[in-house]
Amino acid sequence: MIKNYSTVDEVHEAYEKKLETPSSMTQKYFDQISKSHHNAYITLCQERAIKQAKFYDEILIKNQYKVPREQYPLFAIPMAQKDNLHVEGVKTTCASKILENYIPPFTSTVVERLENAGVITLGKLNMDEFAMGSSNENSAFGVVHHPTHEGYVPGGSSGGSGASVAARLCVASTGSDTGGSIRLPASFCGVVGFKPTYGRVSRYGLVAFASSLDQVGPLAQTVEDAAHITEVISGSDPKDSTSSSKPCQKWTLEVQKEKKQKKIESLKVGVPKEYFVEGLHPEVKERLEQCIDYFKSQGAEVISVNLPHTPYAIATYYMIALCEAASNLSRFDGIKFGVRSQEAERAKTPVEYYKKVRSLFGEEVKRRIVLGTFALSSGYREDYYIKAAQVRRLIRNDFEEAFKNVEVILSPVSPTTAFKQGEKCKNPLQMYLTDIFTIPASLAGLPALSVPIGNDSQGLPIGMQVLAARFNESAVFKAGVWAEKFSKSFGVHS
Amino acid sequence: MPIVDDALIRKISDLARLELSEEEISAYLKSTNEVLGYVEQLNLLSTHNIKPMLHGTDEQLRYRADEVQSAPEGPEGYSKILQSAPEVIQGGIKVPPVL
């Protein structure tokens, strides 16, 4: 039963007890994928994965069935990658028609580090086109279905990443988060999702959406696995000049130690009143308050904090993200890579040619390019883009002030649990409001974790968000462990 | 009062090299004005003397030496890069006649 092999430890134990080999484990996951109806994968890397697994089969035998954790911390762990992260020789589509045949000639730093640590890549995961969306209904390869509730969305844009982990179609996955794209699907699907501090993880080989916000991170069953994967992918990379040289901590070890603690030792927790506003679903609010009470009962000091510019975050984010997106997506011209349709071939002028090629962008992507191009155009740039960038600093200052008094901030991930397919498609602004609690941390570049804290009355997962100051991943994971303990006290999380 | 009108949407689409159908023009006109209307709230805030935050990091960007590092070399390297081009002719990228 694959359910028993859903964490790094469980998989390693199965190898050491000779219950499975890397090859049989990989095959089990492919079997599971072939039976699933979630549409979580765009491309399967069966041949490549089996080759990787055979390599680890031999190592396991040579090592007398002892997993070589020192050399390969993620030894033969079947994972899947969001389809905006390059893997050499494997298609990167970004869930877009414009890239449906694109095969990158290089591998992203994140995937390279994961595979060097032992990861077997099962395939590439479905997502909202170019990571633009909150429900994974914007993919050119079809919507991703919620892992347990038919007719509901898995959250976006890393919907395939969330659904695949929850439905046990991989042990863990990568996602990318620009305004909540890891945390929202993690919350909707009932798994752990982590967006590291901006600059902690290299963006080399990640197809850019909004470069000052994009960050790659893991989705997994447990906080420990999320910490483990973060540890592997973090750290300075000469190929990304925005990657930070700040030292990384031994987060896995820290999490393991914290799990053994009987009480929370010295943790100041902030609760922002601006996040408990009208529109927050009563069941989400109630469960979150219970979790905060649990933290208090376990020894944390809970105090109220102010983040006064929160109401301006969505407007700020959409201006900045859309301007950056319009600029980043200008590279898709159908000359050096991508799809060139016959219609484009018949174009009479270069402008007509570009337009024909770019008509392959989906509806939401075009909507955002139009908005971003407008906001960057002469006469409007100061009023929109620069104004938003100024407010962004105010939002960041709010957090810096708050983190003078607390180590972590607890909040909802989303105002509601997963919603129905089609419910918000026709109203883009309504869809953008889904990200109200995830966006501020993105603007400020903070580390942000989404951790399941139970289900609503329909059985849909509820997530809690944990934030900390930039580069304080340790505090986020520490609080994440206690959120997991809270969930276990309810008996809801595996 | 809408911020963007039909003519401006057409001009912007042209600048962004997007060919939009009449249906798309009217849909994007509506959503653009809706979003820009929502964004108007930022004007309630005084941002006088606030330095715009244009980057995700405060750290000084590191420069690396301008050296070729991992570009695929040799015939195999070229073919790797060329495999992502829409059309290839004699080891080069073929572009449409208009260009």
Interface residues (C-beta under 8 A of the other chain):
Chain A: E88 Y102 I103 P104 P105 F106 Y198 G199 S211 S212 L213 P238 S241 T242 S244 S245 H309 P311 Y312 I314 A315 T316 Y318 M319 A326 S330 D333 G334 I335 K336 F337 G338 V339 R340 A344 E345 A347 K348 T349 P350 V351 E352 Y353 Y354 K355 K356 R358 S359 F361 E363 K366 R367 I369 V370 L371 T373 F374 S377 Y384 I386 K387 A388 A389 Q390 V391 R392 R393 L394 R396 P428 L429 Y432 L443 G445
Chain B: V4 L8 I9 I12 S13 D14 L15 A16 R17 L18 E19 L20 E24 A27 Y28 S31 T32 E34 V35 L36 Y38 V39 Q41 L42 N43 L45 T47 I50 K51 P52 M53 L54 H55 G56 T57 E59 L61 R62 Y63 R64 S70 P72 K80 I81 Q83 S84 A85 P86 E87 I93 V95 P96 V98 L99
